[in-house]
């Protein structure tokens, strides 16, 4: 059984997305790139609200 493996730099960028898409032989990598753009423009989620009163 042959298992393909690829080495890519750490991090996530448009270049990395294009590289991953080329490994997957995706003809339309713009869908993945559009999802990345939406991810970058998302507001952060507030999971917890710490309402700690100030001390004297």
C-alpha positions as CSV (number, residue, x, y, z in Angstrom):
1,X,0.0,0.0,0.0
2,X,1.5,3.3,-1.0
3,X,0.7,6.4,1.1
4,X,1.4,9.8,-0.4
5,X,2.9,12.3,1.9
6,X,3.7,16.0,1.4
7,X,5.8,18.5,3.3
8,X,4.5,22.1,3.4
9,X,5.6,25.1,5.5
10,X,3.8,25.8,8.8
11,X,1.0,28.3,8.7
12,X,-1.9,29.1,6.4
13,X,-1.9,31.5,3.5
14,X,-3.2,31.8,0.0
15,X,0.0,30.2,-1.3
16,X,-0.4,27.2,1.0
17,X,-4.0,26.8,-0.1
18,X,-2.9,26.8,-3.7
19,X,-0.2,24.2,-2.9
20,X,-2.7,21.9,-1.1
21,X,-5.1,22.2,-3.9
22,X,-2.4,21.3,-6.4
23,X,-1.6,18.1,-4.4
24,X,-5.3,17.2,-4.5
25,X,-5.4,18.1,-8.2
26,X,-8.4,20.3,-7.7
27,X,-9.4,22.1,-10.9
28,X,-11.2,24.9,-9.0
29,X,-9.1,25.8,-6.0
30,X,-10.9,29.2,-5.8
31,X,-13.7,27.6,-3.7
32,X,-11.2,26.7,-1.0
33,X,-9.6,30.2,-1.3
34,X,-13.0,31.9,-1.0
35,X,-13.6,29.9,2.2
36,X,-10.2,31.1,3.6
37,X,-11.1,34.7,2.8
38,X,-14.4,34.3,4.7
39,X,-12.5,32.8,7.6
40,X,-10.1,35.7,7.8
41,X,-13.0,38.2,7.8
42,X,-14.9,36.4,10.6
43,X,-15.3,38.1,14.0
44,X,-13.9,36.2,16.9
45,X,-16.3,34.2,19.0
46,X,-16.6,35.1,22.7
47,X,-16.9,31.8,24.5
48,X,-17.0,33.2,28.1
49,X,-17.7,36.6,29.6
50,X,-15.6,37.3,32.6
51,X,-17.3,40.1,34.5
52,X,-14.8,40.6,37.3
53,X,-15.3,43.7,39.4
54,X,-12.3,45.9,40.0
55,X,-10.7,45.9,43.4
56,X,-9.6,48.8,45.5
